[in-house]
Amino acid sequence: MPLEPPRFAVLGTVRVFRGDAELEPGGPQERAFLALLLVGAGRPVAVSEIVDVLWGAVPPRSAVNVVRRHVGSLRRLLEPGLAARAEGRWLVRDAGGYRLVTDGDSCDLLRFRALREEGRRIADRSPAQALELLTEALSLWRGPLAAGIPAQARTHPAFDAVDRELAAAVRQAADVALRAGRPDAVLAELRQAAARHPLDEPLQAGLILALAAAGHRSEALAAYEAVRARLAEELGIDPGAELRDARDTVLHGVRETTVGSSGEPSGEASGGAGADGSLAHASSGGEVPDRAGADSSAAPAPAPGPPSPSALPTPAQLPHGIETFTGRDVELDEVFALSGADGSGPGTVVISAIGGMAGVGKTTLAVHWAHRVADRFPDGQLYVNLRGFDPSGVVLDPGEAVRGFLGALGVPPERVPHGVDAQAALYRSVLAGRRVLVVLDNARDTEQVRPLLPGSPGCLTIVTSRDELPGLVAAHGAHSLVLRPFGAVQARAFLVRRLGAERVAAEPRAADEISELCAGLPLALACVAARAAGHPHFPLAAVAEELRDAHGSLDAFVRSDASVDVGTVFSWSSRAVSVAAARLFRLLALHPGPDLSLPAAAALAGLPVGRARPLLAELTGLHLVTEHSPGRYAFHDLLRAHAGELVHERHTEADRAAALNRLHHHYLHTVHAADRLLAPNADPLPPPPAPEGVRPEPLADDDRALAWLTAEHAVLLAVVETAAASGQPVRERLACQLAWSLEPFFDRRGHWHDGLAVQRTALDAARRLADPALEARGLRGLARVEGRLGLHSRSVPRLERALELFTELGDDTGRAHTHRSLGWECDQRGDLPGALRHNRFALGLFRTLGDRAAQASVLNSVGWYHAQLGEYRRALTHCFEALTMLQELGDRYGQAATWDSIAYAHHHLGRHPHALLGYRNALALLRDLGVPYVEADILVRVGDTHLATGDHDGARTAWRQALVLLRGLNHPDAERVEALLNARDGHAGAV
């Protein structure tokens, strides 16, 4: 019986098949040899070219003989039983080299080329059909070309040429997609190609146009700014005509949306399940995850851009100024001259101390100056502590900082693009034409600051740092202002302001000695003044003597030209509090920052909250700790460093480990409780028992859980990072559990970029622990957030590997949840039957496991996908079964999602009164839960249903209600709803 001809794949991992069986092509060098023959696509490949690919510039003497052995091995693989030295059918000698006999049916590269050529041929007369062909061609790529071959071989021009073919095919598909009215059809592929070829101007232009046409105008403008900056930095050139035309089209071109008379839903469909089965479209604040599908009958939405300046919020983030500010008259005159009477002046001003000195008053001066000129910046004030020299070592990532600013400026998290460059470009675009004051406190270096600088005049940026930031001065024209410690006159004026002129005048020598012992540092002087003010009958001479006799250490901050050690000031201050408060002060240094709550402080100390509260009051009274907002406490870096020295001097390693263990468990158990409230159908890893005396914070409901997670957001990121980096298995495992329990919060709020960083950290930790169960969860967690960010080429292989691991482990719960995530991935690429299939797998597993919460959620997903496939009655059967279970479980989010699905199915069955009833039930639940974006989304569909019944007034009323909500959220979908109203009213500006 003749052998079936072999089939080859090179668009991804190099693979060989015969029938349904996969053949093993050998090691990396054999795979590289086969890959070169495949990209040759039927042409002869010279032996010298093969040698060059396999060994580079210095081949061994035996290279040709090794090539012959590879030829023989490949021939026998393709034709088992072939006689030695026989040529065979598939690998033949030709023109002094070797040629692999393949065609479009046996090689994915040739199939890709044939589909692309056919798409090109029919594109003009049938863009929709051409798009199908090009989409099929792109789907043949399963990863990077010839993945798995040695990196040195991969640099050969033959492989680079095929990579360029992929980029050209993506550009071709994007152009056809625009003409076919389906700009999002190849958006994922376009994003990936643009990331691989950041300087390919036609490709970047195609991405910009596709993003705008698909409703991502803000991201389109950010993409233009990112490529413009890269061209300038790497090539020293401006964007070419094609890129500029794309930008102009985004800025000035408007895609109109019309509503057909059929009354079909005009927006994206809703009612399905997200990757975790929770409610659909993400709100402006990420209230809920994205819906599972989109209605193919929907008209294209107008391209959403940055909110108009009048619609943007006015942030006011400046910390409180100090009423007793004094001693910087000369410096204030200089900075006021810089900012100008009208607020004009250089775009960036740097305040820096000599020699990295801390405690000299940089932040105090910056905040005081900012408050004095804030009225000149009517569009708001932004502030961030970059933690550049935080003793904990946790420096704020520039991307996290710029995302925080974008949120404060009204940009919904789901509209923030991936990557710091694109995020910074969007930030500059939002600030363009606005007058905003930006304070960047405690910067590490110029690179940390650069993404946070506004790009246009009208804004003032104040940067504080222990570094003089010469790069910022040289590259951005920043003005450097150096702060020095107080001189004798300034220090005495400081004490007068804090203690009163009469008391200082009565003991001038003692006041001068205090100033000298404090080395002129405002922070040290403030601590001593607080102690003296608390004891108004103490002579200043006694305070000075007490201070002189104190002993402390803070070597990292000692001035090289000073004979004093400012650590003695802090040592003296900490000895002025009770023993219990001093112990708490030392233990607080173990917290990773940037701030902490009273319950966290209590956990560190192993005390009840009621006992920790007065201890923190003692510390704040002496300025050892500051309460920068109600219930949240922070150190100055200098004091944190001092406490850090003390905790290592006076506490054993076991004491410190026990305190950190209590703190970590405080956060882990509270996050776990929040996770159960936000995602009752998830499968969290149960935390180990908490140490004695550690209690999670009480979270009565999901609203309280969200509020707590929001307040602790930055802290939890720092805890995951430091625990994972500890090198201790117990803490690394805890970091994994924290990361996975945070997933519902990041998804609900749309903080996918933070989620990406946390999940990467967790997966790395899981792999270090060499625990397959943890690795499977880590792969799934990272894949889910990558999917949210459109990184499907990464997320799908991770999910497939996670499914393999869960299967090997016999973990049916893990398998079921991974099938749900794979179903969501199928949905994202339009494979609705595949999405339904994965959710059915999950449903069967959950039924076997008896997991009613998860079973109820997935039942709604199965129903939703039946509805998307036009099987509306089957959809209703599943959804009503889900609804009964969700009502028994008390899952209000799940009930809202299911009523939405039920209403959607009724609408398409023509049962419009039933649909309106279902939508009303969903709205009642969502209003109670406070999810305004999803409420608006459902109101749009309520309008669609009214329209289908001929009730035009009812449709307008529902759409107007939706518009009010969306405008209140500064959400770009407001433009889509406004277009619906304008289309019905027959003229622009109807609302």
Buried (B, 14 or more C-beta within 10 A) or exposed (E): EEEEBBBBBBBBBBBBBBEEEEBEBBEBBBBBBBBBBBBBBBEBBEBBBBBBBBBEEEBEEEBEEBBEEBBBBBBBBBBEEBEEEEBBEBBEEBEEBBBBBBEEEBBBBBBBBBBBEBBBEBBEEBBBBBBBBBBBBBEBBBBBBBBBBBEEBBEBEBBEEBBEBBBBBBBBBBBBBBBBBBBBBBBBBBBBBBEBBBEBBBBBBBBBBBBBBBBBBBBBBBBBBBBBBBBEEEEEEEBEEBBBBBBEBBEEEEBEBEBEEEBBBBBBBBBBBBBBBBBBBBBBBBBBBBBBBBBEEBBBBBBBBBBEEEEBEBBEBBBEBBEEBBBBEEBBEEBBEBBEEEBBBBBBBBBBBBEEBBBBBBBBBBBBBBBBBBEBBEBBBBBBBBBBBBBBEBBBBBBBBBBBBBBBBBBBBBBBBBBBBBBBBBBBBBBBEBBBBBBBBBBBBBEBBBBBBBBEEBBBBBBBBBBBBBBBBEEBEBBBBEBEBBEEEBBBBBBBBBBEEEBBEEBEEBBBBBBBBBBBBBBBBBBBBBBBBEEEEEBBBBBBEBBBEBEBBBEBBBBEEBEBBBBBBBBBBBEBBEEBBBBBBBBBBBBBBBBBBBBBBBBBBBBEBEEBBEBBEBBBBBBBBBBEEEEBBBBBBBBBBBBBBBBBEEBEEEBBBBBBBBBBBBBBBBBBBBBBBBBBBBBBBEBEEBBEEBBBBEBEEBEBBBEBBEBBBBBBBBBBBBBBBBEEEEBBBBBBBBBBBBBBBBBBBBBBBBBBBBBBBBBBBBBBBEBBBBBBBBBBBBBBBBBBBBBBBBBBBBBBBBBBBBBEEEBBBBBBBBBBBBBBBBBBBBBBEBBBBBBBBBBBBBBEBEBBBBBBBBBBBBBBBBBBBEBBEBBBBBBBBBBEBBBEBEBBBBBBBBBBBBBBBBBBBEBBEBBBBBBBBBBBBBEEBEBBBBBBBBBBBBBBBBBBBEBEEBBBBBBBBBBBBBBEBBBBBBBBBBBBBBBBEEEEEEB
